[in-house]
Amino acid sequence: EAPESFCTDRISESQRIIETVRRRLETDLGVDFDVRLVEPKTLERSEGKAQRVIDRRRL
């Protein structure tokens, strides 16, 4: 969920933000993501207990 400061009505600006976030995630995590901007406060909060993940990759 993007903060309100990221919200823009200009399509080119939105596309630039999406591409920047997608590239950064792919570079840092090595996984390709489908990135979409949504309005602030529109994502549901996850319920239940968070699960821990152990990263066993050999980098």
VMD Tcl script that builds the backbone (N, CA, C; Angstrom):
set m [mol new atoms 177]
animate dup $m
set s [atomselect $m all]
$s set {name element resname resid chain x y z} {
  {N N GLU 1 A 0.858 -1.174 0.000}
  {CA C GLU 1 A 0.000 0.000 0.000}
  {C C GLU 1 A 0.901 1.232 0.000}
  {N N ALA 2 A 0.665 2.084 -0.957}
  {CA C ALA 2 A 1.493 3.279 -1.094}
  {C C ALA 2 A 0.974 4.390 -0.191}
  {N N PRO 3 A 1.878 5.178 0.394}
  {CA C PRO 3 A 1.423 6.325 1.189}
  {C C PRO 3 A 0.768 7.368 0.286}
  {N N GLU 4 A -0.004 8.257 0.890}
  {CA C GLU 4 A -0.719 9.257 0.110}
  {C C GLU 4 A 0.221 10.106 -0.736}
  {N N SER 5 A 1.449 10.305 -0.286}
  {CA C SER 5 A 2.397 11.116 -1.044}
  {C C SER 5 A 2.755 10.471 -2.392}
  {N N PHE 6 A 2.523 9.168 -2.539}
  {CA C PHE 6 A 2.795 8.473 -3.796}
  {C C PHE 6 A 1.629 8.558 -4.760}
  {N N CYS 7 A 0.466 8.930 -4.290}
  {CA C CYS 7 A -0.724 8.946 -5.126}
  {C C CYS 7 A -0.620 10.061 -6.155}
  {N N THR 8 A -0.895 9.717 -7.379}
  {CA C THR 8 A -0.837 10.689 -8.462}
  {C C THR 8 A -1.886 10.353 -9.497}
  {N N ASP 9 A -2.384 11.364 -10.164}
  {CA C ASP 9 A -3.360 11.155 -11.226}
  {C C ASP 9 A -2.675 10.983 -12.577}
  {N N ARG 10 A -1.389 11.275 -12.631}
  {CA C ARG 10 A -0.668 11.165 -13.895}
  {C C ARG 10 A -0.258 9.716 -14.119}
  {N N ILE 11 A -0.675 9.174 -15.243}
  {CA C ILE 11 A -0.398 7.778 -15.561}
  {C C ILE 11 A 1.104 7.535 -15.692}
  {N N SER 12 A 1.817 8.437 -16.337}
  {CA C SER 12 A 3.259 8.233 -16.528}
  {C C SER 12 A 3.992 8.185 -15.192}
  {N N GLU 13 A 3.587 9.017 -14.244}
  {CA C GLU 13 A 4.211 9.025 -12.913}
  {C C GLU 13 A 3.905 7.726 -12.172}
  {N N SER 14 A 2.668 7.253 -12.271}
  {CA C SER 14 A 2.293 5.986 -11.639}
  {C C SER 14 A 3.087 4.831 -12.229}
  {N N GLN 15 A 3.235 4.818 -13.543}
  {CA C GLN 15 A 3.991 3.746 -14.197}
  {C C GLN 15 A 5.459 3.778 -13.785}
  {N N ARG 16 A 6.021 4.969 -13.626}
  {CA C ARG 16 A 7.419 5.091 -13.200}
  {C C ARG 16 A 7.601 4.528 -11.790}
  {N N ILE 17 A 6.673 4.850 -10.896}
  {CA C ILE 17 A 6.732 4.344 -9.516}
  {C C ILE 17 A 6.620 2.825 -9.504}
  {N N ILE 18 A 5.663 2.288 -10.256}
  {CA C ILE 18 A 5.458 0.836 -10.319}
  {C C ILE 18 A 6.720 0.141 -10.820}
  {N N GLU 19 A 7.304 0.657 -11.885}
  {CA C GLU 19 A 8.491 0.030 -12.464}
  {C C GLU 19 A 9.683 0.120 -11.508}
  {N N THR 20 A 9.832 1.236 -10.821}
  {CA C THR 20 A 10.920 1.392 -9.858}
  {C C THR 20 A 10.789 0.382 -8.718}
  {N N VAL 21 A 9.596 0.237 -8.180}
  {CA C VAL 21 A 9.359 -0.715 -7.081}
  {C C VAL 21 A 9.574 -2.142 -7.567}
  {N N ARG 22 A 9.055 -2.465 -8.750}
  {CA C ARG 22 A 9.196 -3.821 -9.297}
  {C C ARG 22 A 10.668 -4.176 -9.495}
  {N N ARG 23 A 11.438 -3.257 -10.082}
  {CA C ARG 23 A 12.858 -3.508 -10.319}
  {C C ARG 23 A 13.626 -3.670 -9.013}
  {N N ARG 24 A 13.291 -2.852 -8.033}
  {CA C ARG 24 A 13.987 -2.918 -6.737}
  {C C ARG 24 A 13.706 -4.246 -6.039}
  {N N LEU 25 A 12.452 -4.689 -6.074}
  {CA C LEU 25 A 12.112 -5.981 -5.467}
  {C C LEU 25 A 12.837 -7.118 -6.175}
  {N N GLU 26 A 12.861 -7.064 -7.500}
  {CA C GLU 26 A 13.517 -8.121 -8.254}
  {C C GLU 26 A 15.025 -8.145 -7.988}
  {N N THR 27 A 15.632 -6.970 -7.913}
  {CA C THR 27 A 17.072 -6.873 -7.652}
  {C C THR 27 A 17.411 -7.354 -6.242}
  {N N ASP 28 A 16.663 -6.890 -5.258}
  {CA C ASP 28 A 16.968 -7.207 -3.857}
  {C C ASP 28 A 16.598 -8.634 -3.471}
  {N N LEU 29 A 15.471 -9.136 -4.015}
  {CA C LEU 29 A 14.974 -10.443 -3.592}
  {C C LEU 29 A 15.169 -11.546 -4.617}
  {N N GLY 30 A 15.443 -11.168 -5.868}
  {CA C GLY 30 A 15.638 -12.168 -6.910}
  {C C GLY 30 A 14.352 -12.817 -7.368}
  {N N VAL 31 A 13.226 -12.149 -7.143}
  {CA C VAL 31 A 11.922 -12.685 -7.520}
  {C C VAL 31 A 11.164 -11.604 -8.273}
  {N N ASP 32 A 10.474 -11.995 -9.346}
  {CA C ASP 32 A 9.688 -11.045 -10.126}
  {C C ASP 32 A 8.302 -10.893 -9.489}
  {N N PHE 33 A 7.809 -9.651 -9.400}
  {CA C PHE 33 A 6.520 -9.374 -8.776}
  {C C PHE 33 A 5.603 -8.620 -9.715}
  {N N ASP 34 A 4.316 -8.802 -9.540}
  {CA C ASP 34 A 3.308 -7.984 -10.206}
  {C C ASP 34 A 2.982 -6.859 -9.224}
  {N N VAL 35 A 3.380 -5.629 -9.540}
  {CA C VAL 35 A 3.219 -4.496 -8.631}
  {C C VAL 35 A 2.059 -3.636 -9.109}
  {N N ARG 36 A 1.169 -3.300 -8.197}
  {CA C ARG 36 A 0.040 -2.415 -8.493}
  {C C ARG 36 A -0.083 -1.386 -7.388}
  {N N LEU 37 A -0.372 -0.150 -7.751}
  {CA C LEU 37 A -0.636 0.885 -6.752}
  {C C LEU 37 A -2.118 0.852 -6.412}
  {N N VAL 38 A -2.425 0.954 -5.132}
  {CA C VAL 38 A -3.816 1.005 -4.696}
  {C C VAL 38 A -4.008 2.226 -3.814}
  {N N GLU 39 A -5.230 2.625 -3.649}
  {CA C GLU 39 A -5.547 3.778 -2.810}
  {C C GLU 39 A -5.152 3.495 -1.361}
  {N N PRO 40 A -4.715 4.522 -0.643}
  {CA C PRO 40 A -4.368 4.337 0.770}
  {C C PRO 40 A -5.558 3.798 1.569}
  {N N LYS 41 A -5.253 2.958 2.534}
  {CA C LYS 41 A -6.238 2.392 3.469}
  {C C LYS 41 A -7.212 1.425 2.801}
  {N N THR 42 A -6.829 0.825 1.642}
  {CA C THR 42 A -7.738 -0.096 0.961}
  {C C THR 42 A -7.324 -1.557 1.075}
  {N N LEU 43 A -6.119 -1.832 1.568}
  {CA C LEU 43 A -5.694 -3.221 1.743}
  {C C LEU 43 A -6.188 -3.744 3.078}
  {N N GLU 44 A -6.689 -4.970 3.041}
  {CA C GLU 44 A -7.160 -5.576 4.283}
  {C C GLU 44 A -5.965 -5.951 5.151}
  {N N ARG 45 A -6.128 -5.756 6.431}
  {CA C ARG 45 A -5.085 -6.146 7.372}
  {C C ARG 45 A -5.143 -7.666 7.521}
  {N N SER 46 A -3.985 -8.303 7.518}
  {CA C SER 46 A -3.981 -9.755 7.642}
  {C C SER 46 A -4.408 -10.153 9.043}
  {N N GLU 47 A -5.098 -11.259 9.118}
  {CA C GLU 47 A -5.559 -11.756 10.410}
  {C C GLU 47 A -4.769 -13.004 10.762}
  {N N GLY 48 A -4.682 -13.280 12.021}
  {CA C GLY 48 A -3.970 -14.465 12.460}
  {C C GLY 48 A -2.534 -14.149 12.819}
  {N N LYS 49 A -1.854 -15.153 13.219}
  {CA C LYS 49 A -0.478 -15.013 13.670}
  {C C LYS 49 A 0.474 -15.046 12.473}
  {N N ALA 50 A 1.460 -14.188 12.498}
  {CA C ALA 50 A 2.454 -14.160 11.427}
  {C C ALA 50 A 3.305 -15.420 11.477}
  {N N GLN 51 A 3.681 -15.910 10.311}
  {CA C GLN 51 A 4.534 -17.076 10.247}
  {C C GLN 51 A 5.958 -16.638 9.972}
  {N N ARG 52 A 6.890 -17.237 10.679}
  {CA C ARG 52 A 8.301 -16.929 10.461}
  {C C ARG 52 A 8.812 -17.782 9.307}
  {N N VAL 53 A 9.680 -17.191 8.528}
  {CA C VAL 53 A 10.275 -17.891 7.395}
  {C C VAL 53 A 11.782 -17.890 7.580}
  {N N ILE 54 A 12.374 -19.047 7.420}
  {CA C ILE 54 A 13.827 -19.163 7.522}
  {C C ILE 54 A 14.394 -19.210 6.107}
  {N N ASP 55 A 15.247 -18.258 5.802}
  {CA C ASP 55 A 15.871 -18.180 4.482}
  {C C ASP 55 A 17.099 -19.086 4.485}
  {N N ARG 56 A 17.016 -20.184 3.767}
  {CA C ARG 56 A 18.112 -21.156 3.744}
  {C C ARG 56 A 18.898 -21.108 2.433}
  {N N ARG 57 A 18.680 -20.019 1.695}
  {CA C ARG 57 A 19.445 -19.884 0.448}
  {C C ARG 57 A 20.912 -19.669 0.774}
  {N N ARG 58 A 21.762 -20.149 -0.097}
  {CA C ARG 58 A 23.201 -19.924 0.033}
  {C C ARG 58 A 23.571 -18.851 -0.977}
  {N N LEU 59 A 23.767 -17.629 -0.473}
  {CA C LEU 59 A 24.064 -16.507 -1.367}
  {C C LEU 59 A 25.530 -16.276 -1.533}
}
mol reanalyze $m
mol bondsrecalc $m
mol representation Tube
mol addrep $m
